[in-house]
Amino acid sequence: PYYFRITALDKPGVLSVITGIFGKYGISIRSMMQQERDDNEPVYIVFRTHRATEGAIVKAIAEIDELDVCTVPTVKIRLLNPE
C-alpha cells in the first residue's frame, strides 16, 4: 500500500481525472481526503491505496504530475506495515 499527497487546483473534474489515472494502472484506492482551501489556492488531496506494484505507481504518479492542474510533485510514501 501507498500514501500520496497530490497538490492540485480545486476545479470540477480534477478528482475524476486523477482517480481515472489510478484506475488505468490498476491501483485501487483505500481512502481519500481533500482538505479545505482558501480561494484560488491549490488543495492537498491525500490518497491511501491498497497494494500495488511499484511499476504501476511510478507510471501513475508520472502521469498525474504532468497534469496542468497539479502544482507541485506528488509526495509518495510506501507503507511497510499494512493493517
ROPA-15791 format. One line per field, with one value per residue (C-alpha): residue in one letter; x negated, y, z negated. Coordinates in nm, 4 decimals, decimal comma. Layout:
<pts>
type = [A	...]
x = [X	...]
y = [Y	...]
z = [Z	...]
</pts>
This chain:
<pts>
type = [P	Y	Y	F	R	I	T	A	L	D	K	P	G	V	L	S	V	I	T	G	I	F	G	K	Y	G	I	S	I	R	S	M	M	Q	Q	E	R	D	D	N	E	P	V	Y	I	V	F	R	T	H	R	A	T	E	G	A	I	V	K	A	I	A	E	I	D	E	L	D	V	C	T	V	P	T	V	K	I	R	L	L	N	P	E]
x = [0,0000	-0,0986	-0,0227	-0,0094	0,0341	0,1249	0,1375	0,3860	0,6142	0,9660	1,1650	1,4525	1,3335	0,9821	1,0531	1,2108	0,9020	0,6665	0,8680	0,9031	0,5242	0,5036	0,7634	0,5765	0,2773	0,4817	0,4305	0,7179	0,7923	0,8494	0,9306	0,9207	0,9389	0,9367	0,8520	1,0265	0,8761	0,8563	0,9904	0,7590	0,5210	0,4277	0,5553	0,3969	0,5655	0,4481	0,4884	0,4154	0,4109	0,4383	0,1337	-0,0030	-0,3181	-0,5978	-0,5915	-0,2231	-0,2774	-0,5697	-0,3739	-0,0595	-0,2414	-0,4419	-0,1167	0,0562	-0,2366	-0,2172	0,1402	0,1763	0,3846	0,1122	-0,1043	-0,3902	-0,5312	-0,3338	-0,4555	-0,4722	-0,5310	-0,5280	-0,3615	-0,5561	-0,3149	0,0312	0,3049]
y = [0,0000	0,3631	0,7109	1,0026	1,3744	1,5415	1,9205	2,0352	2,3186	2,2795	2,2636	2,0435	1,7152	1,7141	1,4323	1,2293	1,2636	1,1667	0,8629	0,7625	0,7511	0,5313	0,3014	0,2921	0,1393	-0,0979	0,0980	0,0581	0,3470	0,2566	0,6098	0,9706	1,3075	1,6591	1,9449	2,2807	2,5603	2,9344	3,0970	3,0492	2,8240	2,4669	2,1886	1,8757	1,5551	1,2621	0,9046	0,5734	0,2750	-0,0978	-0,2987	-0,2017	-0,2694	-0,0134	-0,0022	0,0912	0,3559	0,5154	0,5346	0,6724	0,9411	1,0489	1,0943	1,2733	1,5115	1,6069	1,7350	2,1128	2,1207	1,9663	2,2415	2,0540	1,6996	1,4311	1,3100	0,9293	0,7043	0,3265	0,1841	-0,1076	-0,2067	-0,2593	-0,3333]
z = [0,0000	0,0565	-0,0734	0,1724	0,1251	0,4518	0,4699	0,7319	0,8295	0,6939	1,0164	1,1306	1,2789	1,1300	0,8867	1,1648	1,3842	1,1009	0,9932	1,3585	1,3870	1,0778	1,2346	1,5655	1,3845	1,1671	0,8449	0,6005	0,3626	-0,0012	-0,1214	-0,0061	-0,1804	-0,0406	-0,2726	-0,2769	-0,0747	-0,0612	0,2535	0,5527	0,3576	0,4538	0,2278	0,0856	0,1933	-0,0180	0,1021	-0,0611	0,1708	0,1432	0,2511	0,5903	0,7880	0,7822	1,1628	1,1708	0,9027	1,0866	1,4134	1,2487	1,0486	1,3541	1,5475	1,2588	1,2096	1,5796	1,5408	1,5755	1,2573	1,0394	0,8956	0,7225	0,7472	0,5657	0,2279	0,2286	-0,0716	-0,0552	-0,3663	-0,5103	-0,7857	-0,6414	-0,8972]
</pts>
